[in-house]
Amino acid sequence: MRRSRSSEAGIVASLREGEGGVSVAQLARKHGISAATYYHWKSKYAGAGVPELKRLRELEAENAKLKRMYADLALENIAIKDVLSRKL
């Protein structure tokens, strides 16, 4: 999974600057991001602080891990059922 180049503090700082009246084009140039990235961050992280963003990333990573575990177990379950149905 690709890791973001921007830290939680950087994202929050960019959003706060945008709220302060700096244009999106200037923010994008200054922080090395696209305007689309800024608007994506704004829709996803608006009003959140650094601790909330860290917790959100931890939860997203845990959720991805659990989804992989479920997929592995579901595949194993299907294989076991297939083997048992052939023996009968």
C-alpha positions in Angstrom: 0.0 0.0 0.0 1.4 3.4 -1.0 2.3 5.6 1.9 1.5 9.3 1.7 4.4 11.8 1.4 2.5 14.3 3.6 2.4 14.0 7.3 -0.7 14.6 9.4 0.8 17.9 10.5 1.5 19.0 6.9 -2.1 18.2 5.9 -3.5 20.1 8.8 -1.2 23.1 8.1 -2.2 23.1 4.4 -5.9 23.1 5.3 -5.5 25.9 7.9 -3.6 28.0 5.3 -6.5 27.5 2.9 -9.0 28.5 5.5 -6.9 31.6 6.1 -7.5 32.9 2.6 -4.5 31.7 0.7 -5.5 30.6 -2.8 -5.5 27.0 -3.7 -3.0 27.5 -6.6 -0.5 29.1 -4.2 -1.0 26.3 -1.6 -0.5 23.6 -4.2 2.7 25.2 -5.5 4.1 25.8 -1.9 3.4 22.2 -0.7 4.0 20.4 -3.9 0.5 19.0 -4.3 -2.2 19.3 -6.9 -5.3 21.3 -6.4 -7.3 18.0 -6.6 -5.3 16.7 -3.7 -6.0 19.8 -1.6 -9.8 19.5 -2.3 -9.6 15.7 -1.5 -7.9 16.5 1.8 -10.5 19.3 2.5 -13.4 16.9 2.0 -11.9 14.1 4.0 -10.1 15.9 6.8 -11.9 19.3 7.2 -12.0 20.3 10.9 -9.8 17.5 12.1 -6.6 18.0 14.1 -3.4 16.1 14.1 -4.4 13.5 16.8 -7.6 12.7 14.9 -5.7 12.2 11.6 -3.2 9.9 13.3 -6.0 7.8 14.7 -7.8 7.8 11.4 -4.8 6.4 9.6 -4.3 3.8 12.3 -7.9 2.7 11.9 -7.6 2.6 8.1 -4.5 0.3 8.4 -6.3 -2.0 10.9 -9.3 -2.1 8.6 -7.2 -3.1 5.6 -5.5 -5.8 7.7 -8.8 -7.2 8.9 -10.2 -7.3 5.3 -7.1 -9.3 4.2 -7.6 -11.7 7.0 -11.3 -12.2 6.1 -10.5 -12.7 2.5 -7.9 -15.4 3.4 -10.3 -17.2 5.7 -13.1 -17.0 3.2 -10.9 -18.6 0.5 -9.7 -21.3 2.9 -13.4 -22.0 3.9 -14.3 -22.4 0.2 -11.4 -24.7 -0.4 -12.3 -26.9 2.6 -16.0 -27.1 1.5 -14.8 -28.1 -2.0 -12.6 -30.9 -0.6 -15.4 -32.2 1.7 -17.9 -32.2 -1.1 -15.6 -34.3 -3.3 -15.1 -36.9 -0.6 -18.9 -37.5 -0.2 
